[in-house]
């Protein structure tokens, strides 16, 4: 534990810091086995910090998934998030506040993340792919941007250079989530496909909410999967811009999530009835291939 973090933690009297960290671990074990698996490849300090970030993101997202949550509730959460570590009473927020103070996190991205979550609270359909990209940036790309000061960059790499790849990866990951969760979102009255994409394949919002499964829906899913895969291809070289100890974890997260697209195809796009996922044994079998691919990536040139 760094002296800076130790100073923050030692000032706490109401919450045990180790218990707060354990709370973050519980959140990840419960909500994202893929993320838990991938972050196990990080060194201990970075692993704890990244898991604290994830738990904060998860807790924020869970807030707006509650049917009776209001904008005032989200504003109250924002105010609580903004408190410094020594004033936190929520164990997950204590853990995250300590980490963001230790690593000097740019809180602009934290605000943008919460702005994205607010878009879910006052949900309306997106008209275009550009609007959906904005949403994906806020709820997912910002997580990558918040992560970079924690996991570190390769020598000589600027934040701005690496950020462009992190943004694309975040959009790819969120689009994968959307494709996996079409059925669950429909049950909550949400359709994340842009209207322009639905119209392209002769579908409507009502069709998705009623869980229509026909050739039009299959063609739509194929189109969106191709879009996600292109984003993964464009984002993957950016992993080589990260510190060497961070590449296996980020590469594993990217490639394991990307493999969910294969599982969607394997269940013939029946995402209303089945949740596509990668089994634990399959993840373990994929690790050697993932590590080989990630550790042999060539660093993309920095723009002049």
C-alpha angles and dihedrals in degrees: 000000000000119000089244093053091042090056091053094046095046090058092062118101105161101050130037109232094216089053089052090053090049089053089058090051091053091052092053095044089053100042111028121025090171092056092044090051094047096046090053084077092065125091112265099259095047091042092056092047095048091047089051088054092049092049090052090051091047094049090049092049093047089055093063093042089068109098095223098047113124133198087254089058090053091048089052089051090050090053091050092048090053093059116107118249095261091060099045120116099172109087095218092048091046091054093048094044091053091050097046090050092048095049098037094239118198101240093203087086091048089056092047090051091055090046088057091049088052087058087063092049092055093031122188128163120265117243097204144019088252091060091048089050090055090053092047090050092053099046099035116011090054088060090060091048091050089049099054098076087052101047095034136219132262117266113286095011117130123221090237092056094050093041095068090059093044090054093053092046091051092052090049092050094048093046088052089052090051093051092047093048102045092119096045092048092048089055088056091049095254129131114184097181109106115249090238090059093047091050090049089063098036095255134130137205088257091055091057093044090051089049096239111191115193140114091289091058092045091052090049091051092048090051093050093044090053089051092051093048091052089053091050090051091051094045101045098077088060090070087074088063091064127088111281094247091053098051099079093052096045091042091050092049092049097045096041091050090046088054089062085074088061089051091052088055091046091058089048093247092296091145092148091066103029136040109223112225143153115247120234093246091051091050090054091050090051096052099084092050091046093050092048092050095045098045092050096051114124117233110248114236118262112245114254 
